Amino acid sequence: MVAIVDDDDLMRSALQGLLKAVGLPAQAFASAEEFLKSGQQRQAGCLIADIRMPGMSGLELQAKLNAEACRIPIIFITAHGDEKMRMQALRAGAVEFMAKPFDDEALLERVEVRMRLHKEAFRGSCCKIRIRRPGRQSAQIRADHRQQSCSGIGA
């Protein structure tokens, strides 16, 4: 499952629709706090998060997940980022930092790669997910849905 954390209703809805259109299960959250309270960080194979949100920011969410040894690949999206913020996010383990507006296809490619790598890092029983793109061959990735994905590698 791909988790989406963004305070913008339209962005959340658009991202969830985009991911579902290509066969990726996605769940959207209006805030970092809502995501943490949901317990879904243990189900997520990838997290797409905004940087600037009311309450806990995307960077604060990343720090909280890191402190809990929750190794979800994070793709940050923002309309307000700068190089300093980008470097802070990447140094703390973010896998991507994309400026809004971004190319849908570029985001999908990054999510596919991160889901595949996450699955390989946390081997176990998997379910198959088919990525469907109009006019393109279906690609297949496997997403790990183990409950232990936030326990850290080797835990």
Buried (B, 14 or more C-beta within 10 A) or exposed (E): BBBBBBBBEEBBEBBBEBBEBBBBBBBBBBBBBBBBEBEBBBBBBBBBBBBBBEEBBBBBBBBBBBEEEBBBBBBBBBEEBEEEBBEBBBEEBBBBBBEBEBEEEEBBEBBBBBBBBBBEBBEEEBEEBEBEEEEEEEBEBBBBBBEEBBBEEEE
